[in-house]
Structures are given as C-alpha cells and as structure tokens.
Amino acid sequence: MAIILRIIGGFWVLHTFRPVLSIFIKLIQSRLDYTVGLSEGISTVMLVGGFGLALLKEWGRVVLRIGAIAYFILQAAQVLYQRNLTPGALAPLLYYGIFVVILSLPQAQSETRN
C-alpha cells in the first residue's frame, strides 16, 4: 500500500505542478493583484497534499482526500447544473471518486500513521 500511496502522491505533484506554477507567475507579474479561483486553489492544495503523501505523511493523505472530495463536488455540481448525464460527463466523477475511496481505506490510514 505504501507504494500505491507514493505513486498517488507523485501523480498529484506532477499533475498540479504546472498549473500552480502558472498561478504563482501570474501573481508575481500582477504584483499580487490576481484573483485565484476555486479550482486553482484546490490545485494548490492538491500539490501540497501530493508532496505530503509522497512522504507518507498523514496530513498529506487527509489533504489529498479533502481536495479529491472538493474536485468531486465541483464536477458533480457542474454535471447537475448542465443536466448532462452522459458517460463522458460522469467520467471525472469516477476519476475523483476512485482517489477518495483509495485515500479513505483503512490500509492507507494505517500506512501513513507509521
């Protein structure tokens, strides 16, 4: 389970590094006069959680689980708002739901508590 958790942590670091870097560049270029959106904020949280989970820290697992739940809720709200229940629209829900389930497993919790 430790290997799976490290892979998930590394995945989120690689997946969110570029968007978070572009957020910081925009903040610096605009002299901190840039509005960060909800999705961009969650990406930053997921980057931090990815680093924590790659080191098998309990806070990293919790932060990633909360971020995955937030992404799940955002996607579900978008699907419900658009009333678009096609398989293509439901795929992101499954994607983030898998991360929520894996990070909520008792085995994942026991692995990060050591």
C-alpha positions in Angstrom: 0.0 0.0 0.0 2.9 2.3 0.6 4.0 2.1 -3.0 0.4 2.9 -4.2 0.2 5.9 -1.9 3.6 7.2 -3.1 2.5 6.8 -6.7 -0.7 8.7 -6.0 1.3 11.4 -4.2 3.7 11.7 -7.1 0.9 11.7 -9.6 -0.7 14.7 -8.0 2.6 16.5 -7.7 3.2 16.0 -11.4 -0.4 16.7 -12.3 -0.7 20.0 -10.4 2.8 21.4 -10.6 2.4 23.3 -13.9 -1.0 24.9 -13.1 0.3 26.0 -9.6 3.5 27.4 -11.1 1.5 29.4 -13.6 -0.7 30.8 -10.7 2.4 31.9 -8.9 3.9 33.5 -12.1 0.6 35.4 -12.6 0.6 36.5 -9.0 4.2 37.8 -9.3 3.5 39.5 -12.7 0.4 41.3 -11.5 2.1 42.2 -8.2 -0.4 40.1 -6.1 -3.4 41.7 -7.9 -4.7 38.4 -9.4 -7.8 36.7 -8.3 -7.3 33.0 -7.6 -10.3 30.8 -8.5 -11.7 27.9 -6.5 -10.3 25.3 -8.9 -6.8 27.0 -8.8 -6.9 27.0 -5.0 -7.8 23.3 -4.9 -4.9 22.6 -7.3 -2.5 24.3 -4.9 -3.9 22.2 -2.0 -3.5 19.0 -4.1 0.1 19.9 -4.9 0.9 20.3 -1.2 -1.0 17.1 -0.3 0.8 15.2 -3.1 4.2 16.2 -1.5 2.9 15.1 1.9 1.6 11.8 0.6 4.8 11.0 -1.3 6.5 11.2 2.1 3.7 9.0 3.6 2.5 11.7 6.0 -1.0 11.5 7.5 -1.7 15.2 6.8 -0.8 14.6 3.1 -3.4 11.8 2.8 -6.0 13.9 4.6 -5.3 17.0 2.4 -5.4 14.9 -0.8 -8.7 13.3 0.3 -10.3 16.6 1.1 -9.1 18.0 -2.3 -10.4 15.0 -4.2 -13.7 15.4 -2.4 -13.8 19.1 -3.4 -13.0 18.3 -7.0 -15.7 15.6 -7.0 -18.3 18.1 -5.6 -17.3 20.7 -8.3 -17.6 18.1 -11.1 -21.0 16.8 -9.7 -22.3 20.4 -9.4 -21.3 21.1 -13.0 -22.9 17.9 -14.2 -26.1 18.6 -12.3 -26.2 22.2 -13.4 -25.9 21.3 -17.1 -28.2 18.2 -16.7 -25.6 16.3 -18.7 -25.6 12.7 -17.5 -23.6 11.2 -20.4 -20.7 8.8 -19.8 -18.3 11.5 -20.8 -19.6 13.9 -18.2 -19.7 11.2 -15.5 -16.1 10.1 -16.1 -14.5 12.8 -13.9 -16.8 11.8 -11.1 -15.5 8.3 -11.3 -11.9 9.5 -11.6 -12.0 11.6 -8.4 -14.2 9.1 -6.6 -11.5 6.4 -7.0 -9.0 8.7 -5.3 -11.4 9.4 -2.5 -12.0 5.7 -1.9 -8.3 4.7 -2.1 -7.3 7.5 0.3 -10.2 6.6 2.7 -9.2 2.9 3.0 -8.1 1.8 6.5 -4.9 0.3 5.0 -4.0 3.8 3.6 -4.7 5.3 7.0 -2.6 2.7 8.9 0.3 3.1 6.4 0.5 6.9 6.9 0.2 6.8 10.6 3.6 4.9 11.0 
